[in-house]
Amino acid sequence: MGGPQSGIMPGKEPRVAFASYETEGFYDEMIGPDGRPRPEAALLMEAIESLSTGDLRHRQRSAERAFLEMGITFNVYGDKQGAEKIFPFDLIPRILGASEWARIERGLKQRIHALNLFVGDVYGSMKVVSDGVVPEEIIRSAAAFRVPCIGMKPPKGVWCHITGTDLVRDVDGTLYVLEDNLRCPSGVSYVLENRQVMKQTFPQVFAGLDILPVDTYPSKLLETLETVAPPTRGKPKVVVLTPGPFNSAYFEHSFLAQQMGVDLVEGRDLVVFDDIVHMRTTNGFERVDVIYRRIDDDFLDPETFREDSLIGVPGLMRLYEAGRVTLVNAPGTGIADDKVLYAYVPRLIQYYLGEEAIIPNVPTFMCWEEEARTYVLDHLDQLVVKAANEAGGYGMLIGPHSSVEERANFADRILQNPRNYIAQPTLALSRVPSLFPEGIEGRHVDLRPYILYGDDIWVLPGGLTRVALRKGSLVVNSSQGGGSKDTWVVAASGPAQEQS
Amino acid sequence: MLSRAAEAIYWMSRYVERAESVARLIEVHLTLTLDQPAEERQWSPLIYISGDEVDFRRRYGHATESAVLHFLTFDLENPNSVLSCLRSARENGRSVREIISSEMWESINAQYLGVLDATRTTVDREDAHEFYKNIRMFGHLAEGLAAGSMSHGEGWHFSRLGRLIERADKTSRILDVKYFVLLPSPEHVGSPVDDIQWSAVLKSASAFEMYRKKYGRIFPARVVEFLLLDREFPRAVLSCMTRAAESLHAITGTPIGSFRNRAEQQMGRMRAELEYSDAKALIASGLHEYLDDLQGKLNAIDDDIFETFFARRPIVRS
């Protein structure tokens, strides 16, 4: 069907056809191994196939214009020209079945529960060390280990209020946890805005499917922040702390403040005196109780951490320690993002909860172990090597796509500082059909669900699907040319034949 | 509200209003010059109104049509060009986008991107009218969106305050420059006037139709009265200052007629002066001097607003 001749028939534009779409041996999130759509994706595929290529591209363009006009832009560090770019968006969503999602949700709750206990233990009694689960030197040598946090006790024992865990799917369909992000995970605003744009673009598909909503996130976030406030008279005063308009995630900071109806402050708006954190208002000083800070630990308070921080608030940590103000996430949580400690997480789940990890880790070689290091150095062309303390796709070697020089460079770095490197097999990340001028092609994706921890643990249905838009690329980071897709958690039966 | 946020909203509105004023001046002038012989077409008065003649002379030299249009519209080195104003409005808006409504932010962002896009193509004389009209209408859209989509609380009052002070300043400048060119001395008040030129003055302040309804034929003293002292016309200086005072007092909670800070005091004095002035006497005693003084007072009020609300105050222990 389709083909060039349909283009010359009056009133009939060429249709988007999946007929020539190839999964090329990868796990495809939309098309099953038999070449037919997975059950929960059938209606979406029908809708896409009913559109002409021109129509689909037109919708893609209006979606992009909508993002630009909404000012949903992203700054790429180190790119002087690109002060602002829209985060590329692909119209074709990623679909997850409800039953698989239920398992993911359980797995994430389990993992966050254990990691929160771990962080509390690290800055508390260190039982995890005395019980011989994790060597002390691994914890103490982690770049994100914060000595000033030892002995601190955040309200309700919650350290990681907001997490964005990265999941990937390998060729056999297994989902793995790739990274834990317990510091300041970004991207949730794109989840909400992508959904907004998709509802305008495919209203009929939304009407026909049972897609779990994501709009509750801001309310849940506010609830979480208020829940962990220090004891106050009346309603706690919550603010979002941003480094300022030039930060790459500024859009998200202001979006979340707006959606929650709270003030967005910069460090210079806050001042500590009389054992209270105040913000400067047109009517004098006002007390602040909870700070959702989107500033790294290092810059929070020049009196405790980096002295040269211009975006922090002097004295903040003193008040936090005294329980006069709550910081979200708690300082020190970055310890759990360390890529060497990552390898221990299945053991931590076993240790703290007595359970098997529901979502497995990617098998990981720790270069500080001699045997593993020898193997890694011998197989650099097959492995992905990561620096233990870097995020955003920086400091990473993708073996199969690397040059001889790059591999030699990483071999040197590993030998000089083995503690700082881990290696993992190169996964054949799953793909999702994506729209290009030439037609529909598969592109690799990951998934970042968002987890909130207040009185209990809550997972936002779906999350951010990041897509490597460059053909063949496995790097999905927005700072490295990745884009995003909407993520739909769909009940396979559809609303018409609802089953409980 | 946060001092930093209040200041950003105040300036966002001022810059939107300034972009609109510049666009309106250019639009009126483009039409006006079509009625004049080529050798009499003057573009320099537009530069005088903006107050940036030193910078213009240094970088452009002679005030040709294309030089003036570029300087006032697209020149990012001129902080008062349409594009610079929209950029400043947008940067301020971006830093308070969680406080203003999404509609306000999106309209400012889209307007900036649209004008930025136009720098890549040249604006033809045929399209120029549409182009400047679009910017002028954007000013109204921004004001309407603020009024219709934002709670009329502190943030909105700062936005209104900024807009009205900017508007009062621009109306007084238009009158100052045009009056000086058209009527060099008070003795000419009674003589036949250039109807086209005076209509252009009124149109530069969007005041032509409303003036006609109130006074009919054009007399210089009436024009001065209408643009300075009218209580109902929304671009007249007195009308602007009356509403600016409402917002200022709504922010502080001080009853109108009394004051608790210098901004309230200065604004009250200026209103009282305008309320008890009459146009003929102002002209007789020197309109230019009067307007110069008025602009100085507006700047002083702006400084007082800064000191009262935006400046980083020292810590006062409770």
Interface residues (C-beta under 8 A of the other chain):
Chain A: L68 E69 M70 G71 G244 P245 Y250 S254 F255 A257 Q258 D263 L264 V265 E266 R268 D269 V271 F273 D274 M279 R280 T281 T282 G284 F285
Chain B: M1 L2 S3 R4 A5 A6 E91 R94 S95 R97 E98 I99 S102 W105 E106 N109 A110 L113 E154 F158 I251 F309 F310 R312 R313 I315 V316 R317 S318
